[in-house]
């Protein structure tokens, strides 16, 4: 089985990059996995049944590329197959702050820190949050859309995985792979500070 990293890339406000990635194992070729990933992510954002996540994003949030990389035994990228994407949000409300993100958490049979992974979606429109939490309708859209991705990828013979890149205190070796058995979408937003770490703020001064 070969280890792959499948990634989504996009832009916030036409200039600030965002991305998320997941890991998969498969006996299929890199190009075959990428073909499935490209199709699954198109459904994730553009779908009608289930509803696509682009309906939660403002037009200033775009998806520009999907990629699949073959990973080495130490999970460094060796080769890459890309597809250009052209997806923009359709929510007419202003975006939440760029660092605010809905989190999708991957679960394995292990109930400890090394037994789960996560990714951060791009910011949604501000109408998706009421009283500081994600609305049930928005939460359901994300859950159903990611379920469709997993159904597509797993149905094609690919197994989603998470791993620890460093040795753990319990003796678990680095790069130990765990199979993802499910996922959850909380209604509490996460913060992805790395997305804005290089943004230079405009300051107003006082005396």
C-alpha positions as MATLAB code, in Angstrom:
seq = 'XXXXXXXXXXXXXXXXXXXXXXXXXXXXXXXXXXXXXXXXXXXXXXXXXXXXXXXXXXXXXXXXXXXXXXXXXXXXXXXXXXXXXXXXXXXXXXXXXXXXXXXXXXXXXXXXXXXXXXXXXXXXXXXXXXXXXXXXXXXXXXXXXXXXXXXXXXXXXXXXXXXXXXXXXXXXXXXXXXXXXXXXXXXXXXXXXXXXXXXXXXXXXXX';
ca = [
       0.000    0.000    0.000;
       1.197    3.517   -0.818;
       0.733    6.534    1.435;
      -0.734    9.665   -0.144;
      -1.425   13.222    0.969;
      -4.512   14.721   -0.651;
      -4.731   18.504   -0.405;
      -7.058   21.388   -1.248;
      -5.615   24.870   -1.934;
      -7.405   28.174   -2.262;
      -7.331   31.915   -1.685;
      -8.912   34.341    0.756;
      -9.583   37.782   -0.656;
      -7.812   36.785   -3.907;
      -4.361   36.830   -2.297;
      -4.067   35.045    1.056;
      -3.508   31.277    0.639;
      -5.381   28.642    2.631;
      -5.265   24.856    2.439;
      -6.168   21.623    4.143;
      -4.942   18.079    3.624;
      -5.707   14.501    4.590;
      -3.692   11.275    4.379;
      -4.786    8.083    2.631;
      -3.413    4.623    1.928;
      -4.191    2.884   -1.331;
      -2.981    0.276   -3.796;
      -4.077    2.609   -6.615;
      -1.750    4.897   -8.560;
      -1.203    8.524   -7.615;
      -3.108    9.719  -10.676;
      -6.040    7.438   -9.860;
      -6.235    8.664   -6.250;
      -6.030   12.263   -7.454;
      -8.842   11.669   -9.937;
     -11.057   10.412   -7.128;
      -9.991   13.234   -4.775;
     -10.632   15.879   -7.440;
     -14.127   14.508   -8.033;
     -14.913   14.124   -4.315;
     -13.793   17.665   -3.487;
     -15.834   19.048   -6.378;
     -18.876   17.414   -4.777;
     -17.824   18.636   -1.319;
     -17.942   22.270   -2.438;
     -20.292   22.233   -5.455;
     -22.727   19.447   -4.605;
     -26.496   19.690   -4.513;
     -27.215   16.375   -2.746;
     -25.715   16.799   -0.234;
     -25.510   20.593   -0.331;
     -22.026   21.873   -1.157;
     -19.943   23.814    1.346;
     -19.504   26.720   -1.081;
     -23.013   27.819   -0.056;
     -21.516   28.707    3.345;
     -18.596   30.735    1.932;
     -18.495   34.295    0.628;
     -17.327   34.849   -2.970;
     -13.977   36.141   -1.647;
     -13.169   32.544   -0.618;
     -12.055   30.388   -3.542;
     -10.741   26.876   -4.215;
      -7.978   26.948   -6.837;
      -6.319   23.521   -6.791;
      -6.456   19.942   -5.564;
      -3.367   17.744   -5.375;
      -2.313   14.231   -4.453;
       1.277   13.555   -3.381;
       3.028   10.233   -2.931;
       4.714   10.189    0.478;
       7.969    8.544    1.527;
       8.263    6.260    4.572;
       8.917    9.400    6.642;
       6.009   11.189    4.992;
       7.942   13.587    2.808;
       6.471   14.386   -0.592;
       8.110   12.568   -3.498;
       5.800   13.237   -6.475;
       2.646   15.278   -7.007;
      -0.372   15.224   -9.339;
      -2.424   18.472   -9.448;
      -5.756   19.601  -10.842;
      -6.762   23.231  -11.292;
     -10.067   24.103   -9.620;
     -12.316   27.140  -10.025;
     -14.776   27.244   -7.141;
     -16.008   30.363   -5.341;
     -18.331   30.771   -2.404;
     -21.933   31.812   -2.993;
     -22.933   33.141    0.443;
     -23.754   36.854    0.062;
     -22.897   37.724    3.674;
     -19.471   39.036    4.650;
     -16.884   36.467    5.683;
     -15.984   35.820    9.265;
     -12.411   36.828   10.209;
      -9.980   34.857    8.073;
      -8.555   32.925   11.030;
     -11.983   31.641   12.156;
     -12.623   28.138   10.856;
     -14.893   25.156   11.174;
     -12.829   22.121   12.219;
     -13.361   18.573   10.962;
     -11.835   16.029   13.368;
     -10.839   12.542   12.220;
     -11.311    9.739   14.774;
      -9.556    6.388   15.128;
      -9.943    3.536   17.602;
      -7.420    5.264   19.906;
      -8.904    7.786   22.331;
      -5.795    9.867   22.891;
      -4.081   12.827   21.221;
      -2.270   10.655   18.678;
      -5.497    8.885   17.763;
      -7.107   11.760   15.915;
      -6.366   14.371   13.285;
      -8.123   17.464   11.998;
      -8.316   20.040    9.271;
      -9.557   23.613    9.167;
     -12.009   24.783    6.525;
     -11.822   28.335    5.131;
     -13.928   31.021    6.863;
     -17.676   30.947    6.282;
     -20.160   33.792    5.874;
     -21.087   35.533    9.104;
     -24.686   34.316    8.846;
     -23.505   30.758    9.603;
     -22.826   31.715   13.225;
     -25.501   32.720   15.740;
     -24.716   33.536   19.383;
     -21.068   32.621   18.756;
     -21.694   29.063   17.583;
     -22.114   27.435   14.181;
     -25.754   27.002   13.227;
     -27.140   23.478   13.150;
     -27.966   23.867    9.455;
     -24.371   24.845    8.609;
     -22.967   22.084   10.792;
     -25.146   19.542    8.990;
     -24.016   20.748    5.556;
     -20.363   20.252    6.505;
     -21.019   16.857    8.082;
     -22.978   15.543    5.099;
     -20.550   16.959    2.536;
     -17.493   15.401    4.222;
     -19.367   12.128    4.628;
     -19.821   12.144    0.849;
     -16.052   12.607    0.412;
     -15.297    9.686    2.709;
     -17.923    7.516    1.033;
     -16.403    8.262   -2.371;
     -12.781    7.709   -1.361;
     -13.366    4.639    0.817;
     -15.696    3.186   -1.806;
     -12.871    3.469   -4.338;
     -10.598    1.398   -2.091;
      -8.672    4.182   -0.315;
      -8.217    4.120    3.476;
      -8.005    7.385    5.406;
      -5.217    7.466    7.999;
      -3.630    9.692   10.638;
      -0.115    9.399   12.035;
       2.255   10.819   14.621;
       5.368   12.322   13.075;
       7.387   12.143   16.321;
       7.920    9.355   18.887;
       5.384    9.443   21.719;
       6.002    9.213   25.454;
       4.113    5.908   25.577;
       6.739    4.354   23.292;
       4.800    4.637   20.049;
       7.313    5.008   17.203;
       7.283    7.971   14.832;
       5.146    7.561   11.710;
       2.849    5.001   13.323;
      -0.285    4.853   11.163;
      -3.834    4.649   12.519;
      -6.945    4.045   10.404;
      -9.665    6.695   10.535;
     -12.988    5.121   11.508;
     -15.160    8.254   11.643;
     -15.199   12.012   12.075;
     -17.087   14.812   13.787;
     -17.900   18.464   13.148;
     -18.261   20.579   16.310;
     -20.390   23.722   16.463;
     -17.538   25.628   18.126;
     -15.248   27.460   15.691;
     -11.518   26.888   15.747;
      -8.751   29.414   15.101;
      -6.161   28.871   12.370;
      -3.605   31.563   13.194;
      -1.118   30.445   10.524;
      -3.438   31.735    7.815;
      -2.907   35.329    8.907;
       0.563   35.123   10.471;
       2.163   36.918    7.496;
      -0.536   39.557    7.091;
       0.882   42.983    7.952;
      -1.800   44.959    9.828;
      -2.674   48.585    9.256;
      -2.292   50.482   12.544;
      -3.846   53.647   13.925;
      -1.702   55.368   16.509;
      -2.500   57.550   19.448;
      -0.498   59.533   21.991;
];
